[in-house]
């Protein structure tokens, strides 16, 4: 296990390794019949992210970071969140969970919603799932459902691919 300040650096390296691909690891949401919901739509675009390590002292093997994002494109929004991570005993194995609250406009609809992240790295093999927390949408985004993929290009730039559905009016 990695201790102290070096844990934050190790987590940042893990995140870079986890997402160092131009192909998103996609998880599709369960499909279930729901009336009054639009057909799936897709939004994509770049985003900027700042991760800030926090100095928690409760357990050196667990790291915590704040997340600050700025989404561009069909999703024009900011987000704030928290990430908790740890490294495995074997090189290339780790995991993180995160929650972020997104505030802005999605395809002309204003409101907020929450995203939940679940990611693992199993000896170098990444798995990532990001979903809209059910019933977290507010304003014109009430009822939003969907999944998001994160893509990090070879140049290190981040982008998102967001498949979503909103209730019909």
QUIZI-V598274 format. One record per pair of residues at least 4 apart in sequence whose C-alpha atoms are under 8 Angstrom apart, sorted by the first residue. I is the first residue (numbers start at 0). GAP is how many residues later the second one is. D is the distance in Angstrom with one decimal. If there is no record, write none. Layout:
I_GAP_D ; I_GAP_D
//
This chain:
0_60_6.0 ; 0_86_6.4 ; 0_87_6.8 ; 0_88_5.9 ; 1_4_6.5 ; 1_5_5.1 ; 1_8_7.4 ; 1_58_7.3 ; 1_59_6.1 ; 1_85_7.2 ; 2_4_5.3 ; 2_57_5.0 ; 2_58_6.0 ; 3_4_7.5 ; 3_56_5.5 ; 3_57_7.9 ; 4_4_6.9 ; 5_4_6.1 ; 6_4_6.1 ; 6_53_7.5 ; 6_54_7.1 ; 6_55_7.8 ; 6_56_6.6 ; 7_4_6.3 ; 7_45_6.0 ; 7_55_6.3 ; 8_4_6.3 ; 9_4_6.1 ; 9_77_8.0 ; 10_4_6.1 ; 10_52_7.5 ; 10_74_7.0 ; 10_75_7.3 ; 10_76_7.3 ; 11_4_6.2 ; 12_4_6.2 ; 13_4_5.8 ; 13_78_7.5 ; 13_80_7.3 ; 14_4_6.1 ; 15_4_5.6 ; 16_107_7.8 ; 17_103_6.5 ; 17_106_7.5 ; 17_107_7.7 ; 17_108_5.5 ; 18_107_7.7 ; 18_131_7.6 ; 18_132_6.8 ; 18_133_5.8 ; 19_132_5.8 ; 19_133_7.0 ; 19_134_7.1 ; 19_136_7.8 ; 20_130_6.8 ; 20_131_5.8 ; 20_132_6.2 ; 20_133_7.0 ; 21_129_5.6 ; 21_130_5.7 ; 21_131_4.9 ; 21_132_6.9 ; 22_128_6.5 ; 23_125_5.9 ; 23_126_6.1 ; 23_127_5.4 ; 24_101_7.7 ; 24_102_6.5 ; 24_103_6.3 ; 24_124_6.9 ; 25_102_7.3 ; 25_103_7.2 ; 25_122_8.0 ; 25_123_6.1 ; 26_101_7.6 ; 26_102_5.9 ; 26_120_7.4 ; 27_119_6.8 ; 28_102_7.9 ; 28_117_6.9 ; 28_118_6.6 ; 35_131_5.4 ; 35_132_5.1 ; 35_133_7.5 ; 36_128_6.5 ; 36_129_5.7 ; 36_130_4.0 ; 36_131_5.3 ; 37_127_5.5 ; 37_128_5.5 ; 37_129_5.7 ; 37_130_5.6 ; 38_126_6.2 ; 39_123_6.4 ; 39_124_5.4 ; 39_125_4.8 ; 40_122_5.7 ; 40_123_5.3 ; 40_124_6.0 ; 41_119_7.1 ; 41_120_5.5 ; 41_121_4.5 ; 41_122_6.2 ; 42_30_7.6 ; 42_31_5.5 ; 42_32_6.7 ; 42_64_7.8 ; 42_118_6.0 ; 42_119_5.1 ; 42_120_6.6 ; 43_29_6.5 ; 43_30_6.5 ; 43_31_7.5 ; 43_115_7.2 ; 43_116_5.4 ; 43_117_4.5 ; 43_118_6.0 ; 44_26_7.4 ; 44_27_5.7 ; 44_28_4.8 ; 44_29_7.0 ; 44_30_7.5 ; 44_114_5.4 ; 44_115_5.7 ; 44_116_7.0 ; 45_25_6.4 ; 45_26_5.6 ; 45_27_6.9 ; 45_111_7.6 ; 45_112_5.8 ; 45_113_3.9 ; 45_114_6.2 ; 46_22_6.7 ; 46_23_5.5 ; 46_24_4.4 ; 46_25_5.8 ; 46_111_5.6 ; 46_112_5.4 ; 46_113_7.1 ; 47_21_5.5 ; 47_22_5.2 ; 47_23_6.7 ; 47_109_7.9 ; 47_110_6.6 ; 48_18_7.0 ; 48_19_5.7 ; 48_20_4.4 ; 48_21_6.6 ; 48_109_7.9 ; 49_17_6.0 ; 49_18_5.2 ; 49_19_6.4 ; 50_14_6.0 ; 50_15_5.6 ; 50_16_5.0 ; 50_17_6.6 ; 51_13_5.1 ; 51_14_5.2 ; 51_15_6.8 ; 52_10_7.5 ; 52_11_6.1 ; 52_12_4.3 ; 52_13_6.6 ; 53_9_7.4 ; 53_10_5.5 ; 53_11_5.3 ; 53_12_7.2 ; 54_9_7.7 ; 55_4_8.0 ; 55_7_7.3 ; 55_8_7.1 ; 60_25_6.0 ; 60_26_7.2 ; 61_22_6.9 ; 61_23_5.7 ; 61_24_4.9 ; 61_25_7.9 ; 62_21_5.7 ; 62_22_5.2 ; 62_23_6.2 ; 63_18_7.1 ; 63_19_5.5 ; 63_20_4.5 ; 63_21_6.4 ; 64_17_5.8 ; 64_18_5.1 ; 64_19_6.6 ; 65_14_7.3 ; 65_15_5.7 ; 65_16_4.6 ; 65_17_6.2 ; 66_12_7.5 ; 66_13_5.4 ; 66_14_4.8 ; 66_15_5.8 ; 66_16_7.1 ; 66_33_7.4 ; 67_10_7.4 ; 67_11_5.7 ; 67_12_4.8 ; 67_13_6.7 ; 68_9_5.5 ; 68_10_5.1 ; 68_11_6.7 ; 69_6_7.6 ; 69_7_5.9 ; 69_8_4.5 ; 69_9_6.6 ; 70_4_6.0 ; 70_5_5.3 ; 70_6_5.1 ; 70_7_6.1 ; 71_4_4.8 ; 71_5_7.0 ; 73_31_7.7 ; 73_32_5.8 ; 73_33_5.2 ; 73_34_7.9 ; 74_29_7.4 ; 74_30_5.8 ; 74_31_4.5 ; 74_32_6.5 ; 75_28_5.8 ; 75_29_5.3 ; 75_30_6.5 ; 76_25_6.4 ; 76_26_5.3 ; 76_27_4.0 ; 76_28_6.0 ; 76_29_7.9 ; 77_24_5.7 ; 77_25_5.5 ; 77_26_6.5 ; 78_21_6.1 ; 78_22_5.3 ; 78_23_4.2 ; 78_24_6.1 ; 79_20_5.3 ; 79_21_5.5 ; 79_22_6.9 ; 80_17_7.0 ; 80_18_5.4 ; 80_19_3.8 ; 80_20_6.1 ; 81_16_5.5 ; 81_17_5.7 ; 81_18_6.5 ; 82_13_6.7 ; 82_14_5.8 ; 82_15_4.2 ; 82_16_6.8 ; 83_12_5.5 ; 83_13_5.6 ; 83_14_6.3 ; 84_9_7.5 ; 84_10_5.6 ; 84_11_4.1 ; 84_12_6.6 ; 85_8_5.7 ; 85_9_5.7 ; 85_10_6.6 ; 86_6_6.2 ; 86_7_4.2 ; 86_8_6.6 ; 87_4_7.6 ; 87_5_4.8 ; 87_6_4.9 ; 87_7_7.9 ; 88_4_7.3 ; 89_33_7.0 ; 90_32_6.5 ; 90_33_8.0 ; 91_29_6.4 ; 91_30_6.5 ; 91_31_4.4 ; 91_32_4.6 ; 91_33_8.0 ; 92_27_7.3 ; 92_28_4.9 ; 92_29_4.7 ; 92_30_4.8 ; 92_31_6.4 ; 93_26_5.7 ; 93_27_5.1 ; 93_28_6.9 ; 94_23_7.8 ; 94_24_5.5 ; 94_25_4.2 ; 94_26_6.1 ; 95_21_7.7 ; 95_22_6.2 ; 95_23_5.4 ; 95_24_6.5 ; 96_19_7.5 ; 96_20_5.3 ; 96_21_4.8 ; 96_22_6.4 ; 97_18_5.8 ; 97_19_4.9 ; 97_20_6.9 ; 98_15_6.9 ; 98_16_5.7 ; 98_17_4.7 ; 98_18_6.3 ; 99_14_5.6 ; 99_15_5.3 ; 99_16_6.7 ; 100_11_6.9 ; 100_12_5.8 ; 100_13_4.5 ; 100_14_6.5 ; 101_10_5.4 ; 101_11_5.4 ; 101_12_6.0 ; 101_13_7.4 ; 102_7_7.9 ; 102_8_6.0 ; 102_9_4.4 ; 102_10_6.8 ; 103_6_5.7 ; 103_7_5.8 ; 103_8_6.4 ; 104_4_5.2 ; 104_5_4.4 ; 104_6_6.5 ; 105_4_6.5 ; 105_35_7.9 ; 108_31_5.2 ; 108_32_6.2 ; 109_29_6.3 ; 109_30_5.2 ; 109_31_6.3 ; 110_26_6.9 ; 110_27_5.2 ; 110_28_4.6 ; 110_29_5.6 ; 110_30_5.3 ; 110_31_7.7 ; 111_24_7.6 ; 111_25_5.5 ; 111_26_5.2 ; 111_27_7.1 ; 111_29_6.6 ; 112_19_7.0 ; 112_20_7.4 ; 112_23_5.0 ; 112_24_4.2 ; 112_25_6.5 ; 112_28_7.2 ; 112_31_7.7 ; 113_18_5.8 ; 113_19_5.5 ; 113_22_5.7 ; 113_23_7.1 ; 114_15_6.5 ; 114_16_5.6 ; 114_17_4.6 ; 114_18_5.7 ; 115_14_5.5 ; 115_15_5.4 ; 115_16_6.4 ; 115_17_6.2 ; 116_11_7.3 ; 116_12_5.9 ; 116_13_4.5 ; 116_14_6.8 ; 117_10_5.9 ; 117_11_5.3 ; 117_12_6.4 ; 118_7_7.4 ; 118_8_5.5 ; 118_9_4.3 ; 118_10_6.3 ; 119_6_5.9 ; 119_7_5.3 ; 119_8_6.6 ; 120_4_5.3 ; 120_5_4.4 ; 120_6_6.3 ; 121_4_6.5 ; 127_21_7.9 ; 128_18_7.6 ; 128_19_7.6 ; 128_20_7.5 ; 129_17_5.6 ; 129_18_5.3 ; 129_19_6.8 ; 130_14_7.8 ; 130_15_5.9 ; 130_16_4.4 ; 130_17_6.3 ; 131_4_7.4 ; 131_12_7.3 ; 131_13_5.6 ; 131_14_5.4 ; 131_15_6.2 ; 132_12_7.6 ; 133_9_7.7 ; 133_10_7.7 ; 133_11_6.6 ; 134_7_7.0 ; 134_8_5.7 ; 134_9_7.2 ; 135_6_7.2 ; 135_7_7.5 ; 135_8_7.7 ; 136_4_4.9 ; 136_5_4.1 ; 136_6_5.7 ; 136_7_5.6 ; 137_4_4.4 ; 137_5_7.8 ; 140_25_7.0 ; 141_24_7.6 ; 141_25_7.8 ; 142_23_6.0 ; 142_24_5.9 ; 143_20_7.0 ; 143_21_5.9 ; 143_22_4.8 ; 143_23_7.1 ; 144_19_5.5 ; 144_20_5.4 ; 144_21_6.7 ; 145_16_7.2 ; 145_17_5.5 ; 145_18_4.0 ; 145_19_6.3 ; 146_15_5.9 ; 146_16_5.5 ; 146_17_6.5 ; 147_12_6.7 ; 147_13_5.7 ; 147_14_4.3 ; 147_15_6.3 ; 148_11_5.6 ; 148_12_5.1 ; 148_13_6.4 ; 149_8_7.0 ; 149_9_6.0 ; 149_10_4.7 ; 149_11_6.6 ; 150_7_5.8 ; 150_8_5.2 ; 150_9_6.0 ; 150_10_7.8 ; 151_4_5.6 ; 151_5_5.6 ; 151_6_4.6 ; 151_7_6.4 ; 152_4_5.5 ; 152_5_6.6
//
